[in-house]
Amino acid sequence: MIKAEIEDKELITHLGQIEKDGMTVFVMADGLFRGAFYNGTQMINQMRANHHLGILETMVLGQATLCAALLIPMMKGKEHITFKYDTNGPAAGFSVEADSTGYVRGHLFQNPIPIEKPLENWDLSPFFGEGTVTLSRITEGAKVPQTGTTEIKFRNIAKDLSWYFAQSEQVNTAFNTSIQFDRQGRVIGAGGLFLQAVPYSGGKITSSDGLIGRSAQTSDSGKLSDKDYDILCQKVENAFSAMPSIGNWFAEKGTREDVIYGLFREFKPAAVLERDVIFNCPCSAERFAESIKAMGKAEVEDIIKNDSDPLEVTCHNCGSVYKITKDMLK
């Protein structure tokens, strides 16, 4: 990837004053819930710079890439996930990818997104319509990805991803993402939080419209009863819902630690992993040249004979523009 420079000096100064990007993975309530809290302010700014996005486009693709980042802690071993949102609304949708090595990338299906009047709020639902949410997982050594699809229900990226997990994977998961702009349209804070109910010994997670939902439990010694577990789930859901604006939290120099050990203190959280997640792409001029050569001898000869030198190729996942010389195709 060719990393676009962020040239706004005021933004650079602000980014240097707030908590650095990073993800904290944690467990709580004796391991019954796991989660991750991610500060992705720098990541969203890099994504925006590389794709040259406006405010609305930054909101849509930014929410999507924050969700993709929160999928990384759920991966087992070497894994790659594609999160697609196809809608008949003006935004059309997006495709974002997350890799277990710690990078996210992606693109909008419609850029710029057409609008009929100036934005009055940050509700993105008017730009989404009916459609589908699709997750595809490809693990190391697998020949084909595992794919699941659900309908768009809420016209809200985070809520529709939560709905996907409840319906398609039968795992109750809650996502919360947020991007904060200043009056000049700069992204001054961005991040995401996810919580997931972990199957309890002797029971299984069931789908639910709630954030966490109910799990069937036994009342054997050392295990929670149905009633006690439901009470715990409700308390966790209430705490999750009480989270203030994540984007504003990071913009105001808030930290991940204060939220994890403050908001969820009743459930005795414990951080188990710190990791970096960045906006990045494994593309390169050499990779694009190899892809062109794979088109076939006749096609390549036609390109060498009739096209300009160098060729300009744009990576739709990161916005990088590469110049491919004809010598690279020989």
Disulfide bonds with the S-S distance in Angstrom:
none
